[in-house]
């Protein structure tokens, strides 16, 4: 899902049973461009009705970046930033900001994201608690796919 303007907050609050993994990026950022295929692959592997993936270009919507404490300036060390929202609340973010306010750099990779965001466990929790009235995807289990790859 590509978010535009303030609609990200609306979506997070619309149905708190949905876990959202949202990438905050800037189209001009080389790190964001490099990260895009990794995020796309992970979102296609892990997406469920109650585990959704979204993106927002914070260079176009800097107010949304500020709302979620993501710096979109040209000297930012926060692009891209990925945030996990469970029950409408932030539960994990990379890169994170230290208690002293410094950005702790993070190198995004498929395996790193799966481990550092605990995606296999999030996926299993969501799969065991599907939204009522929705059919979940019937493909093979993600953890099995990962072991085979």
QUIPENOR-V57752 format. One record per backbone hydrogen bond with DSSP energy under -0.5 kcal/mol. CO is the residue of the C=O (numbers start at 1). NH is the residue of the N-H. If there is no record, write none. Layout:
CO/NH + CO/NH
This chain:
1/3 + 1/55 + 3/57 + 4/7 + 5/8 + 6/9 + 6/10 + 7/11 + 8/12 + 9/13 + 10/14 + 11/15 + 15/18 + 16/87 + 18/20 + 19/52 + 20/22 + 20/85 + 21/54 + 22/24 + 22/83 + 23/25 + 23/56 + 24/80 + 24/81 + 25/58 + 25/59 + 26/29 + 28/30 + 29/33 + 30/34 + 31/35 + 32/36 + 33/37 + 35/38 + 35/39 + 36/40 + 37/41 + 38/42 + 39/43 + 40/44 + 41/45 + 42/46 + 43/47 + 48/51 + 50/19 + 51/48 + 52/21 + 54/23 + 55/3 + 56/25 + 56/58 + 57/60 + 57/61 + 61/64 + 61/65 + 62/66 + 63/67 + 64/68 + 65/70 + 66/69 + 69/71 + 73/76 + 78/80 + 81/24 + 82/94 + 83/22 + 84/86 + 84/91 + 84/92 + 85/20 + 86/89 + 89/86 + 92/84 + 94/82 + 96/98 + 96/104 + 98/101 + 102/98 + 102/104 + 103/105 + 104/96 + 106/108 + 109/113 + 110/114 + 111/115 + 112/116 + 113/117 + 114/119 + 114/120 + 115/118 + 118/122 + 119/123 + 120/124 + 121/125 + 122/126 + 123/127 + 124/128 + 125/129 + 126/129 + 127/130 + 131/134 + 134/136 + 141/145 + 142/146 + 143/147 + 144/148 + 145/149
